């Protein structure tokens, strides 16, 4: 029922701890409860008693009694079950105050015993077996709708108390998804004049001739921005809204859905495995490769939009936008290129969702002497299409030491270049095998639970608990990767182990970058096939190379800057202007409760939302974002 990892000894590596990104809270590690005193406990009976106590308190509107069921330092993580926001409440006193101030809209809990995975059982909380307790899934009804949750119980002084409690809203009563028993008929039976077939109805729907969309999903491609919206972010939330009957339009500047993936560098393949990457409603087929090539993903995205009947306008860009505070409406003027010419339309959506990747503007470097370089320079990794087949013997320098920097360096080497990677700080390195065989094993793998159950398990972990678990997982991954990590250190490549030793997963949440999932380049670095220049900033670009802050120089025919992206808020400023950008918060990284800042929740500007992240995050949080918009449209939540 939990991810099991073996205890790991220190492999004797010297790994630095990562810094915290400015503005993001460096959350602490949880304090694990003591392990269960008995291994013969009746998990069903204990879970039933806790649920009965919760239900009695709910019936009596006794929120204080609910809080008394928790450990002193227990957690209640909530995603729209208690309020129209994302919260993690830590500690019995804070929970008592929160429930007293806000009430508890839950009406009833019921233990989910539909599968062995969901049913109550004694298991490991920390992945090593050092901390054992009872875990079970449950369903709940509330004043708003229905949801699911996960509870973890710990034994203290002979009594079972709640260590973590997770609730997430799944449906709003009376406004359920148009799936399963509520699926559309697809045909109008009976005698009708001028009856339209499916294709005619679909064409009318996508053209929006007589209406404004309720939601506009926006991605804008300019030289200064990142990904476009018709990728995993835009498609997942559009699909969720479609199932809720909310009229939605995606606009994208690309020529075809998926082009933002097709344009990326030649050898790009996803580093996350297929079991972690499934899309809502349409999972990848069973013959899908474990690691998805970029062009294959692009083809899937294009097919997904068609099969899910999503309204997408490609070759479309925003000319202007403004928000009417009184009417709570946007005015968005767009220019669209069609087969029969170009049209300009002004639309008035109630909501705009920016889906341009979880990052913002490209980190274009400004380096003295760049204009005088006699070779080829690419100011961002997204512009790299692949090493030249005729480049054998040329000298390439790649500035940056995360996923893109490694992949590009490996491509240069395989095409005969003399390549050097410039590593200015440290990098968290974990092998692909360690991720699939350790970090995701038992949860997102071939024999794992259904992906929705896996998502529920993962997101039921408060960030402090997840971080403490990841420390133990990272220790085991380092043990697995010891040979590679030691080899990298010997050649001068500097490694960190993420925030407080919590590894890649938490570094991704905290910073959105700073790591490499090793698929081959680390060995090339160890073997000297990819050289390393470490710890020095670039002082100047010379006509035929680079000079560093320590005065050393490096010859180069080609330079690629793989220097990442800025905050997603910077793209909002580019597309929607200062008025919007000044009202929204910084995106990504943790807030004080351990929830992600600004993204997937109210941004600070009414009617404006951010959505993004990897495929797994987009799959899970697209549901929560769609429910928030539905609640606003139905008047259940307030602007």
Backbone torsions as a table, in degrees:
resi	resn	phi	psi	omega
1	UNK	NA	-14.7	176.2
2	UNK	-130.3	164.5	177.4
3	UNK	-74.4	126.2	-177.4
4	UNK	-100.0	126.4	172.9
5	UNK	-127.0	146.2	178.0
6	UNK	-79.8	154.3	176.7
7	UNK	-66.2	143.4	-175.3
8	UNK	-121.4	137.9	174.5
9	UNK	-89.0	160.5	178.1
10	UNK	-66.1	119.6	-178.1
11	UNK	-76.4	5.1	176.9
12	UNK	83.4	22.3	-179.2
13	UNK	-94.0	152.4	174.5
14	UNK	-103.6	97.6	-176.4
15	UNK	-117.3	126.8	-179.5
16	UNK	-79.7	158.2	175.8
17	UNK	-92.1	145.8	-174.3
18	UNK	-80.7	152.2	176.2
19	UNK	-78.7	167.9	175.8
20	UNK	-97.5	134.9	179.4
21	UNK	-63.9	137.6	-179.9
22	UNK	-54.3	133.5	178.1
23	UNK	91.2	-25.5	178.2
24	UNK	-90.1	138.2	-179.6
25	UNK	-78.7	130.2	173.9
26	UNK	-84.3	91.3	-174.4
27	UNK	-65.4	148.9	-179.6
28	UNK	-79.5	171.2	172.7
29	UNK	-82.0	142.7	178.0
30	UNK	-67.9	159.8	172.0
31	UNK	-96.4	112.0	-177.3
32	UNK	-65.0	140.1	173.4
33	UNK	-73.0	166.9	175.9
34	UNK	-68.0	152.5	179.9
35	UNK	-70.6	158.6	-179.6
36	UNK	-58.0	140.2	-177.1
37	UNK	-72.8	-27.0	-177.3
38	UNK	-127.8	143.0	177.0
39	UNK	-97.4	0.1	-179.7
40	UNK	-107.8	22.7	-177.5
41	UNK	-67.4	147.9	175.5
42	UNK	-86.6	93.9	-174.7
43	UNK	-61.2	-39.1	178.8
44	UNK	-59.2	-45.2	-177.0
45	UNK	-67.4	-42.2	180.0
46	UNK	-64.8	-44.7	179.3
47	UNK	-63.1	-42.6	-179.8
48	UNK	-61.6	-39.0	179.8
49	UNK	-66.1	-42.0	178.6
50	UNK	-63.8	-46.3	-178.5
51	UNK	-64.3	-39.4	177.2
52	UNK	-61.4	-40.7	178.5
53	UNK	-64.9	-41.4	177.6
54	UNK	-62.6	-47.2	-177.9
55	UNK	-63.3	-38.0	176.9
56	UNK	-62.8	-43.2	178.9
57	UNK	-65.7	-39.4	178.2
58	UNK	-63.9	-42.1	179.9
59	UNK	-62.3	-35.1	-178.6
60	UNK	-93.0	3.8	-177.7
61	UNK	54.2	42.4	-175.2
62	UNK	-106.3	81.2	-176.3
63	UNK	-68.5	-27.8	179.7
64	UNK	-64.4	-38.7	179.5
65	UNK	-67.6	-32.6	176.1
66	UNK	-62.4	-47.4	-179.9
67	UNK	-61.3	-32.8	-178.8
68	UNK	-67.6	-15.7	178.9
69	UNK	-78.5	-10.3	-176.4
70	UNK	-94.0	153.3	166.9
71	UNK	-61.3	158.8	179.4
72	UNK	-55.5	-37.0	-179.0
73	UNK	-112.5	31.5	179.0
74	UNK	-75.6	171.6	-175.5
75	UNK	-128.2	140.2	165.4
76	UNK	-119.7	108.3	174.3
77	UNK	-95.9	130.9	-175.8
78	UNK	-134.7	130.3	174.9
79	UNK	-119.3	87.9	175.4
80	UNK	74.1	7.2	176.7
81	UNK	-81.7	-36.1	-179.1
82	UNK	-100.3	-27.0	-178.3
83	UNK	-156.3	175.0	178.3
84	UNK	-89.7	49.2	177.7
85	UNK	-154.2	179.8	178.8
86	UNK	-108.6	125.7	-176.1
87	UNK	-137.3	149.6	163.1
88	UNK	-129.5	116.3	-178.1
89	UNK	-104.2	120.9	-176.5
90	UNK	-109.8	129.6	175.2
91	UNK	96.5	140.2	-176.2
92	UNK	-63.0	-37.7	-178.7
93	UNK	-65.6	-44.6	179.7
94	UNK	-66.8	-36.2	178.5
95	UNK	-66.4	-40.8	177.2
96	UNK	-58.4	-44.5	-180.0
97	UNK	-67.2	-42.6	-179.0
98	UNK	-61.4	-47.3	-178.8
99	UNK	-68.3	-35.2	178.4
100	UNK	-65.7	-38.5	-177.9
101	UNK	-78.7	-32.2	-171.9
102	UNK	-114.1	-11.1	-174.9
103	UNK	73.9	-177.5	177.8
104	UNK	-133.3	108.6	-177.3
105	UNK	-74.8	-5.1	178.5
106	UNK	-66.8	143.7	179.4
107	UNK	-109.2	-40.3	-176.0
108	UNK	-159.9	143.4	173.9
109	UNK	-110.2	149.0	175.3
110	UNK	-142.6	125.7	-179.6
111	UNK	-63.6	136.0	179.3
112	UNK	-94.5	111.6	179.3
113	UNK	-115.9	24.1	-175.7
114	UNK	-68.6	-24.5	175.9
115	UNK	-138.0	160.5	177.3
116	UNK	-62.6	-34.2	-178.4
117	UNK	-62.9	-38.2	-176.0
118	UNK	-84.4	-23.8	-172.3
119	UNK	-69.9	156.0	179.4
120	UNK	-59.3	136.4	175.9
121	UNK	-162.1	157.0	176.8
122	UNK	-83.6	127.6	-178.3
123	UNK	-154.4	-178.2	-176.9
124	UNK	-86.5	135.0	175.5
125	UNK	-91.1	-32.7	-171.4
126	UNK	-101.2	3.8	177.5
127	UNK	82.9	-10.8	-177.8
128	UNK	-112.3	-12.7	-176.1
129	UNK	89.8	-1.7	178.9
130	UNK	-71.6	-27.6	179.6
131	UNK	-124.6	114.3	-179.3
132	UNK	-117.5	145.4	177.8
133	UNK	-160.5	-170.2	-178.7
134	UNK	-103.1	133.9	178.2
135	UNK	-127.6	141.7	174.9
136	UNK	-155.4	154.2	174.9
137	UNK	-92.8	153.2	176.0
138	UNK	-146.5	162.1	172.5
139	UNK	-111.5	152.8	177.4
140	UNK	-139.4	154.2	168.6
141	UNK	-113.4	149.6	-179.8
142	UNK	-139.9	-179.2	177.2
143	UNK	-66.4	-15.6	-177.0
144	UNK	-101.9	-42.9	-175.0
145	UNK	-178.0	-139.5	-178.2
146	UNK	-128.0	156.2	-179.4
147	UNK	-157.6	-174.1	-178.9
148	UNK	-131.2	166.6	178.8
149	UNK	-163.5	172.9	177.4
150	UNK	-137.0	134.2	177.2
151	UNK	-120.2	143.2	174.0
152	UNK	-125.7	126.6	-175.8
153	UNK	-111.9	137.0	177.7
154	UNK	-120.8	146.9	-179.1
155	UNK	-94.4	128.3	178.0
156	UNK	-138.4	121.6	-179.6
157	UNK	54.4	41.3	176.4
158	UNK	79.4	0.2	179.2
159	UNK	-116.5	143.9	177.1
160	UNK	-92.1	126.4	-179.3
161	UNK	-126.3	163.3	-179.6
162	UNK	-82.3	122.0	174.4
163	UNK	-88.7	-53.2	173.1
164	UNK	-132.0	145.2	-179.6
165	UNK	-139.2	126.4	-175.5
166	UNK	-125.5	133.1	175.7
167	UNK	-131.9	135.5	176.9
168	UNK	-140.7	128.4	178.9
169	UNK	-69.4	137.4	179.2
170	UNK	-114.5	-34.0	-179.9
171	UNK	-148.1	145.8	172.9
172	UNK	-93.1	127.9	-175.3
173	UNK	-58.1	131.2	-179.8
174	UNK	85.1	-4.8	-178.0
175	UNK	-136.4	45.9	-176.6
176	UNK	-74.0	164.7	-179.4
177	UNK	-65.1	148.7	178.2
178	UNK	-83.8	61.8	-179.5
179	UNK	-130.0	166.4	176.8
180	UNK	56.5	-123.3	-177.1
181	UNK	-66.7	-12.7	179.5
182	UNK	-106.0	14.8	-178.9
183	UNK	-63.8	151.2	179.0
184	UNK	-70.0	156.5	179.6
185	UNK	-73.0	-37.5	-179.8
186	UNK	85.6	0.6	-178.6
187	UNK	-155.7	151.2	174.7
188	UNK	-109.1	105.2	-179.6
189	UNK	-80.6	158.5	178.0
190	UNK	101.8	171.4	-178.3
191	UNK	-80.7	119.0	-178.7
192	UNK	-139.7	141.9	178.4
193	UNK	-84.6	135.3	178.9
194	UNK	56.3	39.7	180.0
195	UNK	-65.2	136.5	-179.6
196	UNK	-96.4	140.0	174.5
197	UNK	-85.1	179.2	-175.1
198	UNK	-58.3	-44.9	-177.1
199	UNK	-62.0	-41.1	179.3
200	UNK	-66.3	-42.4	178.5
201	UNK	-65.2	-40.3	-179.9
202	UNK	-65.4	-41.5	179.2
203	UNK	-62.5	-41.1	178.7
204	UNK	-66.3	-40.5	-179.6
205	UNK	-61.9	-43.9	-173.7
206	UNK	-74.5	-23.9	-177.2
207	UNK	-84.0	-18.1	177.3
208	UNK	51.0	46.6	-176.1
209	UNK	-69.8	-33.6	-172.2
210	UNK	-117.5	20.2	-176.1
211	UNK	-159.8	163.4	171.3
212	UNK	-101.7	144.5	174.0
213	UNK	-70.4	147.9	174.4
214	UNK	-71.2	-36.8	-178.1
215	UNK	-127.1	133.7	172.1
216	UNK	-114.7	124.1	177.1
217	UNK	-100.3	124.0	-167.6
218	UNK	-119.0	132.7	166.8
219	UNK	-134.9	139.2	-175.1
220	UNK	-131.9	123.2	178.5
221	UNK	-99.7	119.5	173.1
222	UNK	-135.8	168.0	177.9
223	UNK	-59.9	-16.5	-175.4
224	UNK	-105.0	3.7	-177.2
225	UNK	-114.6	176.3	-175.0
226	UNK	-101.9	-130.7	-172.3
227	UNK	-72.7	165.0	179.4
228	UNK	-97.5	173.3	-170.8
229	UNK	-80.2	-26.3	-177.3
230	UNK	-80.9	44.9	169.9
231	UNK	-113.4	-155.1	-174.5
232	UNK	-62.2	-33.5	-177.2
233	UNK	-68.0	-56.9	-177.8
234	UNK	-62.8	-40.8	-176.3
235	UNK	-69.7	-40.1	-177.8
236	UNK	-67.4	-44.4	-178.4
237	UNK	-73.4	-32.2	175.1
238	UNK	-63.8	-40.2	178.3
239	UNK	-64.9	-41.9	178.4
240	UNK	-61.4	-45.1	-179.3
241	UNK	-66.5	-37.5	176.5
242	UNK	-57.8	-44.2	-178.9
243	UNK	-67.6	-20.0	178.3
244	UNK	-96.2	1.6	178.3
245	UNK	75.0	22.9	-179.5
246	UNK	-98.0	119.1	-175.8
247	UNK	-63.3	121.9	-171.0
248	UNK	-136.8	141.4	176.3
249	UNK	-127.0	130.6	170.2
250	UNK	-98.8	132.3	170.7
251	UNK	-116.5	141.6	-173.9
252	UNK	-148.6	137.3	-178.0
253	UNK	-79.7	-13.1	-177.8
254	UNK	-68.7	163.2	178.8
255	UNK	-75.4	-31.6	-176.7
256	UNK	-144.7	146.6	175.4
257	UNK	-57.7	132.5	-179.8
258	UNK	95.4	-6.8	-178.1
259	UNK	-63.3	-27.4	178.3
260	UNK	-64.2	-23.4	172.7
261	UNK	-88.3	-38.6	-178.9
262	UNK	-61.2	-32.8	-175.2
263	UNK	-75.9	-12.5	-174.7
264	UNK	-74.6	173.8	-168.8
265	UNK	-61.0	151.5	-163.9
266	UNK	-52.6	-41.9	-172.0
267	UNK	-96.3	9.6	-173.7
268	UNK	-64.0	129.2	173.9
269	UNK	-136.0	141.6	179.9
270	UNK	-59.2	140.5	177.6
271	UNK	-86.8	-20.1	177.6
272	UNK	-85.9	143.6	-178.3
273	UNK	-77.3	161.4	-173.4
274	UNK	-58.3	-36.5	-175.9
275	UNK	-65.2	-23.5	179.2
276	UNK	-88.2	-14.8	-166.1
277	UNK	-108.0	3.1	-175.0
278	UNK	-54.3	147.2	177.4
279	UNK	-91.9	157.3	177.2
280	UNK	-63.2	139.1	173.6
281	UNK	73.2	-32.4	-179.0
282	UNK	-128.7	95.6	177.8
283	UNK	-74.3	159.3	173.7
284	UNK	-64.4	144.0	-178.2
285	UNK	-66.2	163.2	-173.6
286	UNK	-67.4	-15.2	177.3
287	UNK	-94.9	6.5	-178.8
288	UNK	-65.8	139.3	179.8
289	UNK	-64.4	154.3	-179.5
290	UNK	-61.4	-42.4	179.1
291	UNK	-115.5	120.2	-168.8
292	UNK	-84.3	123.9	173.0
293	UNK	-67.2	148.5	-173.0
294	UNK	-58.2	-42.8	-177.7
295	UNK	-71.1	-31.5	176.3
296	UNK	-68.5	-39.1	176.1
297	UNK	-64.0	-41.9	178.4
298	UNK	-59.0	-42.1	178.6
299	UNK	-64.3	-39.4	178.8
300	UNK	-64.6	-42.9	179.4
301	UNK	-60.5	-43.0	179.1
302	UNK	-62.6	-43.3	178.4
303	UNK	-66.5	-38.9	-179.1
304	UNK	-59.3	-46.0	-179.7
305	UNK	-61.0	-38.0	179.4
306	UNK	-71.4	-47.3	-176.8
307	UNK	-67.0	-35.1	178.7
308	UNK	-85.8	-0.7	179.0
309	UNK	55.1	51.3	179.0
310	UNK	-88.3	141.7	179.4
311	UNK	-85.5	108.5	-177.7
312	UNK	-127.1	127.8	172.1
313	UNK	-108.7	111.8	174.1
314	UNK	-89.8	172.3	-177.5
315	UNK	53.5	40.0	-175.3
316	UNK	-128.9	134.2	-178.8
317	UNK	-135.0	156.1	178.7
318	UNK	-84.7	129.1	175.0
319	UNK	-92.1	-39.1	178.9
320	UNK	-161.4	159.5	177.5
321	UNK	-152.8	149.5	176.5
322	UNK	-155.6	156.6	-178.2
323	UNK	-115.7	130.3	176.6
324	UNK	-97.8	107.8	-175.5
325	UNK	-64.3	-35.6	-179.0
326	UNK	-72.1	-47.2	-178.1
327	UNK	-83.0	-12.7	-175.3
328	UNK	55.2	49.3	-179.2
329	UNK	-136.7	148.4	171.5
330	UNK	-93.5	149.1	166.0
331	UNK	-116.6	112.2	-175.9
332	UNK	-123.4	117.3	176.2
333	UNK	-97.7	126.9	-176.6
334	UNK	-124.2	156.1	173.7
335	UNK	-118.0	127.4	-173.7
336	UNK	-126.7	128.0	176.7
337	UNK	-95.6	122.5	-179.5
338	UNK	-119.2	176.3	180.0
339	UNK	-62.2	-31.1	-178.0
340	UNK	-99.6	16.0	176.8
341	UNK	128.9	-166.5	-178.0
342	UNK	-109.2	136.1	177.3
343	UNK	-124.6	151.3	174.1
344	UNK	-114.3	127.3	-179.5
345	UNK	-126.9	146.7	172.3
346	UNK	-115.1	121.3	-176.6
347	UNK	-117.2	157.2	-176.3
348	UNK	-129.0	71.1	177.1
349	UNK	-73.8	158.0	174.9
350	UNK	-85.1	-25.9	-177.1
351	UNK	-135.6	142.4	172.3
352	UNK	-121.2	129.8	176.0
353	UNK	-114.1	119.8	176.6
354	UNK	-84.8	116.0	-179.2
355	UNK	-123.4	73.1	-176.6
356	UNK	-116.5	32.9	-173.8
357	UNK	86.0	158.4	-176.5
358	UNK	-77.4	-5.6	176.6
359	UNK	-104.4	176.3	-178.3
360	UNK	-113.3	-134.2	-177.8
361	UNK	-61.1	148.8	176.8
362	UNK	-63.8	141.8	176.6
363	UNK	-79.6	79.3	177.1
364	UNK	-75.9	125.7	-179.7
365	UNK	-78.2	150.9	171.0
366	UNK	-119.6	104.0	-174.5
367	UNK	-122.9	134.8	178.0
368	UNK	-55.4	133.0	175.4
369	UNK	87.6	1.4	-175.3
370	UNK	-60.2	-39.7	-178.1
371	UNK	-67.1	-20.0	-177.7
372	UNK	-93.3	2.4	-178.9
373	UNK	-68.3	130.3	-174.9
374	UNK	-85.2	-14.0	179.0
375	UNK	-95.7	-152.3	179.6
376	UNK	-103.9	132.7	178.1
377	UNK	-127.9	130.3	174.1
378	UNK	-110.8	122.4	-174.3
379	UNK	-81.1	-2.2	176.5
380	UNK	-158.1	146.7	-176.9
381	UNK	-62.3	-27.3	-179.2
382	UNK	-65.8	-16.3	178.9
383	UNK	-89.5	-5.7	-178.1
384	UNK	-80.9	119.5	-178.9
385	UNK	-98.8	-8.5	-177.5
386	UNK	133.6	150.9	178.5
387	UNK	-65.7	149.2	-179.9
388	UNK	-73.0	134.1	177.8
389	UNK	-60.8	-24.2	-179.3
390	UNK	-97.5	18.5	-174.6
391	UNK	-90.4	8.3	-177.2
392	UNK	-55.6	128.6	178.9
393	UNK	92.7	-14.4	178.7
394	UNK	-75.6	158.9	-179.6
395	UNK	-103.0	123.8	179.0
396	UNK	-117.5	142.4	175.1
397	UNK	-123.1	126.5	177.4
398	UNK	-111.9	119.2	-179.1
399	UNK	-96.1	108.5	-176.8
400	UNK	132.7	142.2	-171.0
401	UNK	-133.1	34.7	175.1
402	UNK	-108.5	-158.7	-172.6
403	UNK	-53.9	-51.6	-177.3
404	UNK	-64.2	-42.8	-179.6
405	UNK	-60.0	-41.1	178.4
406	UNK	-68.7	-46.1	-178.5
407	UNK	-61.3	-41.8	-179.3
408	UNK	-68.4	-41.6	178.3
409	UNK	-61.3	-42.1	179.2
410	UNK	-64.3	-39.2	178.4
411	UNK	-63.7	-42.9	176.9
412	UNK	-59.3	-48.1	-177.8
413	UNK	-60.0	-45.1	-176.5
414	UNK	-66.6	-17.6	177.4
415	UNK	-102.4	17.2	170.3
416	UNK	88.6	10.3	179.4
417	UNK	-78.6	156.7	165.8
418	UNK	-92.5	105.6	-168.8
419	UNK	-116.9	139.5	175.3
420	UNK	-125.7	131.7	174.3
421	UNK	-98.2	131.2	177.3
422	UNK	-96.4	112.4	178.5
423	UNK	-108.2	109.2	-173.7
424	UNK	-86.3	-32.5	178.6
425	UNK	-124.9	-128.9	180.0
426	UNK	-120.2	163.7	-179.4
427	UNK	-134.0	137.7	172.3
428	UNK	-85.4	119.4	-175.9
429	UNK	-116.2	126.8	175.8
430	UNK	-139.2	137.6	-179.3
431	UNK	-73.8	154.2	176.5
432	UNK	-60.0	-38.2	179.3
433	UNK	-64.1	-38.9	-179.7
434	UNK	-65.7	-31.9	177.5
435	UNK	-70.9	-51.0	-175.8
436	UNK	-72.2	-35.7	-174.1
437	UNK	-93.2	-13.4	-178.9
438	UNK	-124.1	-62.2	-172.9
439	UNK	-64.8	-41.3	-175.8
440	UNK	-103.4	-5.3	-175.9
441	UNK	-60.8	135.5	179.2
442	UNK	83.4	-10.8	-178.8
443	UNK	-119.2	-60.0	175.4
444	UNK	-115.5	82.9	176.1
445	UNK	-152.6	-178.2	-173.7
446	UNK	-58.6	-33.9	-177.7
447	UNK	-108.4	16.8	-179.1
448	UNK	-77.8	176.7	178.7
449	UNK	-69.9	169.3	173.0
450	UNK	-52.9	146.3	-171.5
451	UNK	-60.1	-33.3	178.1
452	UNK	-66.3	-36.3	175.8
453	UNK	-67.9	-40.5	178.1
454	UNK	-62.0	-42.5	177.9
455	UNK	-61.8	-43.5	-179.0
456	UNK	-62.2	-42.7	177.6
457	UNK	-61.0	-49.7	-175.3
458	UNK	-62.3	-47.7	-175.2
459	UNK	-79.3	-8.5	174.4
460	UNK	-75.0	-13.0	-179.3
461	UNK	-83.4	115.5	171.9
462	UNK	-55.0	149.7	-173.4
463	UNK	-57.9	-35.7	178.7
464	UNK	-66.0	-36.6	178.3
465	UNK	-71.9	-44.9	177.9
466	UNK	-59.4	-40.0	-179.0
467	UNK	-65.0	-43.5	179.0
468	UNK	-64.7	-37.6	176.3
469	UNK	-64.8	-40.3	-178.4
470	UNK	-68.8	-25.8	173.8
471	UNK	-60.3	-44.6	-179.6
472	UNK	-70.3	-38.8	177.2
473	UNK	-63.0	-42.1	-179.0
474	UNK	-64.8	-38.0	176.4
475	UNK	-58.6	-43.9	-179.6
476	UNK	-69.2	-38.7	177.4
477	UNK	-64.1	-39.6	177.8
478	UNK	-63.5	-36.9	177.2
479	UNK	-64.7	-43.6	178.5
480	UNK	-61.8	-38.4	-174.5
481	UNK	-98.2	12.8	-171.0
482	UNK	-53.1	-43.0	-177.1
483	UNK	-62.1	-43.9	178.9
484	UNK	-66.4	-45.7	-177.2
485	UNK	-64.7	-41.8	178.0
486	UNK	-65.1	-39.4	178.6
487	UNK	-64.1	-39.8	178.5
488	UNK	-63.9	-43.2	-179.5
489	UNK	-63.8	-35.1	-178.9
490	UNK	-65.3	-30.2	-179.8
491	UNK	-95.8	9.7	173.0
492	UNK	92.6	9.3	176.7
493	UNK	-85.1	122.7	-173.1
494	UNK	-90.8	133.4	-173.5
495	UNK	-120.2	142.9	168.8
496	UNK	-120.9	169.0	-178.9
497	UNK	-117.5	28.8	175.6
498	UNK	79.8	178.6	-177.5
499	UNK	-63.6	120.3	179.8
500	UNK	55.3	31.6	178.4
501	UNK	76.2	16.8	-174.7
502	UNK	-91.8	5.5	167.9
503	UNK	76.8	-165.9	-172.3
504	UNK	-62.7	-44.1	-173.4
505	UNK	-58.5	-47.2	-178.7
506	UNK	-74.8	-29.1	176.5
507	UNK	-66.0	-37.2	176.3
508	UNK	-62.0	-45.9	179.9
509	UNK	-66.6	-37.9	-174.6
510	UNK	-80.7	-36.3	-174.9
511	UNK	-125.2	-21.3	-178.2
512	UNK	78.4	8.6	-178.6
513	UNK	-173.2	-165.5	177.3
514	UNK	88.6	19.9	-176.1
515	UNK	-140.9	163.7	173.5
516	UNK	-135.4	127.1	171.9
517	UNK	-91.8	108.1	-171.3
518	UNK	-72.1	120.5	174.5
519	UNK	-118.1	-7.1	173.2
520	UNK	170.6	-27.5	-171.4
521	UNK	-65.9	-30.2	-179.6
522	UNK	-60.1	-41.3	178.9
523	UNK	-66.6	-35.7	176.9
524	UNK	-63.8	-35.4	176.4
525	UNK	-67.8	-45.2	-179.9
526	UNK	-60.7	-38.9	-178.4
527	UNK	-79.7	-1.7	179.4
528	UNK	80.3	7.1	178.8
529	UNK	-74.7	-31.1	169.7
530	UNK	-114.2	116.0	-178.6
531	UNK	-81.3	159.5	-177.5
532	UNK	-124.4	132.5	167.6
533	UNK	-115.4	112.0	-169.0
534	UNK	-115.2	142.1	166.4
535	UNK	79.4	11.9	-177.8
536	UNK	-125.8	134.6	174.0
537	UNK	-80.2	153.9	177.8
538	UNK	-80.8	124.6	-179.5
539	UNK	-89.4	-37.1	-175.2
540	UNK	-162.4	145.7	171.0
541	UNK	-97.4	124.0	-178.9
542	UNK	-92.2	167.7	179.7
543	UNK	-55.6	-30.7	-177.8
544	UNK	-130.6	30.0	178.9
545	UNK	167.4	-154.5	-177.4
546	UNK	-133.4	147.7	171.5
547	UNK	-116.3	135.1	-176.5
548	UNK	-101.2	171.2	-176.1
549	UNK	-61.6	-25.8	179.3
550	UNK	-86.9	5.3	178.0
551	UNK	90.6	-10.2	179.2
552	UNK	-73.2	156.8	-178.1
553	UNK	-127.1	153.9	-179.2
554	UNK	-136.6	123.4	-178.9
555	UNK	-74.7	144.2	-178.8
556	UNK	-153.7	140.3	168.8
557	UNK	-98.4	-29.8	178.6
558	UNK	-137.1	141.9	178.5
559	UNK	-129.7	132.1	174.1
560	UNK	-124.1	127.2	176.4
561	UNK	-95.5	108.5	176.0
562	UNK	-103.6	68.4	-167.5
563	UNK	-108.1	16.2	169.9
564	UNK	76.5	-158.8	-172.6
565	UNK	-130.5	162.0	175.1
566	UNK	-91.4	-173.2	-179.3
567	UNK	-66.1	144.7	-179.2
568	UNK	-55.7	-25.8	179.2
569	UNK	-62.3	-28.1	-180.0
570	UNK	-67.4	-32.0	176.1
571	UNK	-70.8	-36.6	175.9
572	UNK	-59.6	-38.7	178.8
573	UNK	-65.6	-40.3	179.0
574	UNK	-63.8	-44.4	-173.1
575	UNK	-85.7	-44.1	-170.8
576	UNK	-109.5	-5.9	173.6
577	UNK	92.4	174.8	-175.3
578	UNK	-66.4	-34.1	-176.1
579	UNK	-60.7	-39.7	177.7
580	UNK	-76.9	-49.2	-174.8
581	UNK	-61.8	-32.7	-179.2
582	UNK	-72.6	-18.0	-178.5
583	UNK	-94.6	-23.1	-177.8
584	UNK	-88.5	158.2	179.1
585	UNK	-88.6	170.2	173.5
586	UNK	-63.7	143.7	-174.8
587	UNK	-102.5	140.0	175.8
588	UNK	85.5	162.6	-175.0
589	UNK	82.9	164.5	-173.8
590	UNK	-88.6	145.9	167.0
591	UNK	-89.1	-174.2	-173.7
592	UNK	-65.0	-23.5	179.9
593	UNK	-89.1	-9.2	-177.3
594	UNK	92.0	13.1	172.6
595	UNK	-96.6	156.0	-177.0
596	UNK	-71.6	141.6	-175.8
597	UNK	-76.8	127.1	164.3
598	UNK	72.3	-43.0	-175.9
599	UNK	-74.9	143.3	177.9
600	UNK	69.7	8.7	-178.7
601	UNK	-146.8	-179.8	-178.7
602	UNK	-57.2	131.7	-170.3
603	UNK	-88.6	-16.2	-171.3
604	UNK	111.3	-19.2	174.6
605	UNK	-115.7	124.7	-178.9
606	UNK	-60.5	141.3	177.6
607	UNK	72.2	11.3	-177.8
608	UNK	-128.5	128.9	-173.0
609	UNK	-136.1	152.7	173.8
610	UNK	-113.1	141.7	174.4
611	UNK	-144.8	137.1	-179.8
612	UNK	176.4	-172.7	-178.5
613	UNK	117.4	-175.6	178.7
614	UNK	-70.9	177.3	-175.2
615	UNK	-61.4	-38.3	-178.3
616	UNK	-66.2	-43.7	178.9
617	UNK	-67.1	-40.1	178.4
618	UNK	-63.8	-37.5	178.5
619	UNK	-61.5	-47.6	-175.8
620	UNK	-74.3	-52.3	-171.8
621	UNK	-76.4	-18.2	175.8
622	UNK	-60.6	-34.2	177.9
623	UNK	-64.3	-46.9	-178.4
624	UNK	-66.0	-39.5	178.8
625	UNK	-65.1	-44.3	-180.0
626	UNK	-62.4	-39.4	179.0
627	UNK	-65.4	-36.6	177.2
628	UNK	-63.8	-42.3	178.4
629	UNK	-67.0	-39.8	177.9
630	UNK	-62.2	-42.8	-179.8
631	UNK	-62.0	-39.2	176.8
632	UNK	-66.0	-42.8	-178.4
633	UNK	-67.0	-31.5	-179.4
634	UNK	-89.8	0.4	179.3
635	UNK	76.3	12.2	179.2
636	UNK	-78.0	-36.8	173.1
637	UNK	-110.5	159.1	-176.5
638	UNK	-110.1	148.5	176.6
639	UNK	-68.1	NA	NA
